[in-house]
Amino acid sequence: MFEPRRRPSPFYPLLVALSLVAGLFIGRDMAGDAGGPLTVFNLRKPTSSDKIGQVVDLIDAQYVDSVAKDQLVDEVLQDLLQRLDPHSYYISAAELRAAQEPL
């Protein structure tokens, strides 16, 4: 009438553990194509220069097209100074060298 209960195999926990480890490795390899880890939570308050650097690094890592980081930073600095004071102007290192060359 009643069938005797089968005793579970001692290999089931090992099989489950191996499946979890294999899943972790497969997930890590699939996430490796995303361009690296992205920090979501930052517990310390970043300074202004950290914010600009973080945004530029994020754009460089995640933006679809290639970005010239130096040119982007130069344009941000020019715009920042123009908004603060219309008589101020940011001169990049290349522009400064060109201005200092003898005529």
TACOR-V661629 format. One record per residue. N is the residue number from 1. PSI is psi as a letter, one per 40 degrees, with the letter a starting at -180 (NA if undefined). Layout:
n:N psi:PSI
n:N psi:PSI
//
This chain:
n:1 psi:c
n:2 psi:h
n:3 psi:i
n:4 psi:i
n:5 psi:h
n:6 psi:h
n:7 psi:h
n:8 psi:i
n:9 psi:i
n:10 psi:e
n:11 psi:e
n:12 psi:d
n:13 psi:d
n:14 psi:d
n:15 psi:d
n:16 psi:d
n:17 psi:d
n:18 psi:d
n:19 psi:d
n:20 psi:d
n:21 psi:d
n:22 psi:d
n:23 psi:d
n:24 psi:d
n:25 psi:d
n:26 psi:d
n:27 psi:d
n:28 psi:d
n:29 psi:d
n:30 psi:d
n:31 psi:e
n:32 psi:d
n:33 psi:e
n:34 psi:e
n:35 psi:e
n:36 psi:i
n:37 psi:i
n:38 psi:h
n:39 psi:h
n:40 psi:d
n:41 psi:h
n:42 psi:h
n:43 psi:d
n:44 psi:i
n:45 psi:h
n:46 psi:i
n:47 psi:i
n:48 psi:d
n:49 psi:d
n:50 psi:d
n:51 psi:d
n:52 psi:d
n:53 psi:d
n:54 psi:d
n:55 psi:d
n:56 psi:d
n:57 psi:d
n:58 psi:d
n:59 psi:d
n:60 psi:d
n:61 psi:d
n:62 psi:e
n:63 psi:i
n:64 psi:d
n:65 psi:i
n:66 psi:i
n:67 psi:h
n:68 psi:h
n:69 psi:d
n:70 psi:d
n:71 psi:d
n:72 psi:d
n:73 psi:d
n:74 psi:d
n:75 psi:d
n:76 psi:d
n:77 psi:d
n:78 psi:d
n:79 psi:d
n:80 psi:d
n:81 psi:d
n:82 psi:d
n:83 psi:d
n:84 psi:d
n:85 psi:h
n:86 psi:e
n:87 psi:e
n:88 psi:i
n:89 psi:h
n:90 psi:h
n:91 psi:h
n:92 psi:i
n:93 psi:d
n:94 psi:d
n:95 psi:d
n:96 psi:d
n:97 psi:d
n:98 psi:d
n:99 psi:d
n:100 psi:e
n:101 psi:i
n:102 psi:i
n:103 psi:NA
//
